[in-house]
């Protein structure tokens, strides 16, 4: 698809990668951008239309689909990360990341698939992670939600092909955002990542491996799982 003159909706658009997506779309000449966030007053970007969307609220999601009836690009960026041991998490933590990162993405995709169909097919982007494929200490719940999101994205690609909707999965390691402010490791520039995704959309690609980490992790998927044996 062509980004210039496109009409896009970005969830989680008030900061981090979501804000970078909005800026990249503006730079690329998008005609209209719905910048969605739980608190629309937190959107401080000129030239966009703030939109209230908590992706865990079906009321918000349905309302957004009834407002943004002209979109031909939906970027499912909203996500949360709550580092906690898998077996030590309480029920709220167990559900929070899955509700946002998986069920929120599913809800947005289901609500906007008919909108995209009516507008010629367009495209759907799901923001995933290198942690879709691997676990690190404290990431078990997040990794599970992103692994489910990867499977969902593959299924959506098959189901939406008939209506000519391009479905793109973004996998990336650490980015320089609030979510990783306490992580001491190399980090990608969110704007560079967003620009890679827009280029992939124009090239007709279905997957973006945005950094060395995501490329290395995917390449290693065929390796035997590491087994840690107690001394």
C-alpha positions as CSV (number, residue, x, y, z in Angstrom):
1,X,0.0,0.0,0.0
2,X,1.0,3.6,-0.4
3,X,1.5,5.6,2.8
4,X,1.1,9.0,1.1
5,X,-2.6,10.1,1.4
6,X,-3.4,7.0,3.5
7,X,-5.7,7.3,6.5
8,X,-4.2,5.6,9.5
9,X,-5.1,4.7,13.1
10,X,-2.4,4.0,15.7
11,X,-3.1,2.7,19.1
12,X,-0.9,3.6,22.1
13,X,0.0,6.8,20.1
14,X,0.8,9.0,23.0
15,X,4.4,7.8,23.6
16,X,7.2,5.5,22.6
17,X,6.9,3.5,19.4
18,X,3.2,4.7,18.9
19,X,4.3,8.3,18.9
20,X,7.1,7.4,16.5
21,X,4.6,5.7,14.1
22,X,2.5,8.9,14.1
23,X,5.6,11.0,13.3
24,X,6.7,8.7,10.6
25,X,3.2,8.7,9.0
26,X,3.2,12.5,9.1
27,X,6.6,12.7,7.5
28,X,5.5,10.2,4.8
29,X,2.4,12.3,3.9
30,X,-0.5,10.4,5.4
31,X,-3.7,12.3,4.8
32,X,-5.2,11.7,8.2
33,X,-4.1,10.0,11.4
34,X,-6.2,8.9,14.3
35,X,-3.9,8.9,17.3
36,X,-5.5,6.6,19.8
37,X,-4.8,6.4,23.5
38,X,-6.6,5.6,26.8
39,X,-6.4,9.3,27.6
40,X,-6.8,11.3,24.4
41,X,-5.6,14.5,26.2
42,X,-2.2,12.8,26.4
43,X,-1.8,13.2,22.6
44,X,0.3,16.2,22.1
45,X,1.1,15.9,18.4
46,X,-0.2,18.6,16.0
47,X,-2.0,17.6,12.9
48,X,-3.7,14.4,14.2
49,X,-7.1,13.5,15.5
50,X,-6.9,12.2,19.1
51,X,-9.2,9.3,19.8
52,X,-10.0,7.5,23.0
53,X,-9.2,3.8,22.8
54,X,-8.5,1.5,25.7
55,X,-8.0,-1.7,23.7
56,X,-9.2,-3.8,26.7
57,X,-12.6,-2.1,26.5
58,X,-14.9,-3.4,23.8
59,X,-17.0,-0.2,24.2
60,X,-14.0,1.9,23.2
61,X,-13.0,-0.4,20.4
62,X,-16.5,-0.5,18.8
63,X,-16.8,3.3,19.3
64,X,-13.5,3.8,17.5
65,X,-14.5,1.6,14.6
66,X,-17.8,3.7,14.3
67,X,-15.8,6.9,14.2
68,X,-12.8,6.0,12.1
69,X,-14.8,4.6,9.2
70,X,-12.3,5.9,6.6
71,X,-9.1,4.2,7.7
72,X,-7.1,2.0,5.4
73,X,-4.2,1.3,7.8
74,X,-4.5,0.1,11.4
75,X,-1.4,-0.2,13.6
76,X,-2.0,-2.3,16.7
77,X,0.8,-0.8,18.9
78,X,-0.8,-0.6,22.3
79,X,0.9,-2.9,24.8
80,X,2.1,-3.3,28.4
81,X,5.0,-5.1,30.1
82,X,4.9,-6.1,33.8
83,X,8.0,-8.0,34.7
84,X,7.2,-10.7,37.1
85,X,8.0,-14.4,37.7
86,X,5.5,-16.6,36.0
87,X,4.7,-18.7,39.1
88,X,4.8,-15.8,41.5
89,X,2.3,-13.5,39.6
90,X,-1.1,-12.7,41.0
91,X,-4.2,-13.1,38.9
92,X,-4.3,-9.5,37.9
93,X,-0.8,-9.6,36.4
94,X,-1.5,-13.0,34.8
95,X,-4.4,-11.5,32.9
96,X,-3.3,-7.9,32.3
97,X,-0.6,-8.5,29.6
98,X,-2.7,-11.0,27.8
99,X,-5.8,-8.8,27.9
100,X,-3.9,-5.9,26.3
101,X,-1.2,-7.5,24.2
102,X,-3.3,-10.3,22.8
103,X,-7.0,-9.8,23.3
104,X,-6.7,-6.1,22.7
105,X,-5.0,-6.7,19.4
106,X,-7.7,-9.3,18.5
107,X,-10.5,-6.9,19.4
108,X,-9.1,-4.1,17.3
109,X,-8.5,-6.5,14.4
110,X,-12.0,-7.9,14.5
111,X,-13.6,-4.5,14.7
112,X,-11.6,-2.9,11.9
113,X,-11.3,-5.8,9.5
114,X,-14.8,-4.8,8.0
115,X,-13.7,-1.2,7.9
116,X,-10.6,-2.1,5.9
117,X,-12.6,-4.3,3.6
118,X,-15.0,-1.5,2.8
119,X,-12.0,0.8,2.1
120,X,-10.3,-1.5,-0.4
121,X,-8.4,-3.8,1.9
122,X,-5.6,-1.6,3.2
123,X,-3.3,-3.0,5.8
124,X,-3.0,-4.1,9.4
125,X,0.2,-4.0,11.5
126,X,0.7,-5.9,14.7
127,X,3.6,-4.8,17.0
128,X,5.1,-8.0,18.4
129,X,8.6,-8.6,19.8
130,X,11.7,-10.7,19.6
131,X,10.2,-12.0,22.9
132,X,7.5,-13.7,20.8
133,X,10.1,-16.4,20.4
134,X,12.2,-16.4,23.5
135,X,11.9,-15.9,27.3
136,X,14.2,-13.9,29.5
137,X,14.0,-13.6,33.4
138,X,10.8,-11.8,34.3
139,X,9.4,-11.8,30.8
140,X,7.3,-15.0,30.8
141,X,3.9,-13.4,30.8
142,X,4.9,-10.8,28.2
143,X,6.5,-13.4,26.0
144,X,3.4,-15.6,26.2
145,X,1.2,-12.7,25.2
146,X,3.5,-11.8,22.2
147,X,3.8,-15.5,21.2
148,X,0.0,-15.6,21.1
149,X,0.0,-12.3,19.1
150,X,2.4,-13.8,16.6
151,X,0.1,-16.8,16.1
152,X,-2.9,-14.4,15.8
153,X,-1.1,-12.3,13.2
154,X,-0.4,-15.4,11.1
155,X,-4.0,-16.4,11.3
156,X,-5.2,-12.9,10.4
157,X,-2.9,-12.9,7.4
158,X,-4.7,-16.0,6.1
159,X,-8.2,-14.9,6.9
160,X,-7.9,-11.4,5.6
161,X,-6.1,-12.3,2.3
162,X,-9.4,-12.6,0.5
163,X,-10.4,-9.0,1.3
164,X,-7.0,-7.8,0.1
165,X,-5.7,-6.7,3.5
166,X,-2.0,-6.8,4.0
167,X,-1.0,-8.1,7.5
168,X,2.4,-7.2,8.8
169,X,4.1,-8.5,11.9
170,X,6.8,-6.3,13.5
171,X,9.4,-8.0,15.7
172,X,12.0,-5.9,17.5
173,X,14.3,-6.2,20.5
174,X,14.9,-3.3,22.9
175,X,13.9,0.2,21.8
176,X,14.7,3.5,23.4
177,X,11.3,4.0,25.1
178,X,9.8,4.4,28.6
179,X,9.2,0.6,28.7
180,X,12.9,-0.1,28.6
181,X,14.3,2.9,30.5
182,X,15.8,0.6,33.2
183,X,17.4,-1.8,30.7
184,X,21.1,-1.5,30.1
185,X,21.5,-2.8,26.5
186,X,21.7,-1.5,23.0
187,X,18.4,0.0,21.9
188,X,16.9,0.8,18.5
189,X,15.5,4.3,17.7
190,X,11.7,4.0,17.6
191,X,11.4,6.3,14.7
192,X,13.8,4.2,12.7
193,X,11.7,1.1,13.5
194,X,8.5,2.9,12.5
195,X,10.1,3.9,9.2
196,X,11.1,0.3,8.5
197,X,7.5,-0.8,8.9
198,X,6.2,1.9,6.6
199,X,8.7,0.8,4.0
200,X,7.6,-2.8,4.4
201,X,4.0,-1.8,3.8
202,X,4.9,-0.1,0.6
203,X,7.0,-3.1,-0.5
204,X,4.2,-5.6,0.2
205,X,6.1,-7.4,2.9
206,X,4.5,-9.5,5.7
207,X,7.2,-9.3,8.4
208,X,9.7,-6.8,9.7
209,X,12.7,-8.0,11.7
210,X,13.8,-4.5,12.8
211,X,17.1,-5.2,14.5
212,X,19.9,-7.7,14.9
213,X,18.3,-9.2,18.0
214,X,15.0,-10.1,16.3
215,X,16.9,-11.5,13.3
216,X,19.2,-13.6,15.4
217,X,16.4,-14.9,17.6
218,X,14.3,-16.0,14.7
219,X,17.3,-17.6,13.0
220,X,17.8,-19.7,16.1
221,X,14.2,-21.0,16.3
222,X,15.3,-24.4,14.9
223,X,18.0,-24.9,17.6
224,X,17.4,-27.3,20.5
225,X,16.1,-25.6,23.6
226,X,18.7,-24.9,26.3
227,X,18.4,-27.1,29.3
228,X,19.7,-25.8,32.7
229,X,20.7,-28.6,35.0
230,X,21.2,-27.8,38.7
231,X,24.7,-28.5,40.0
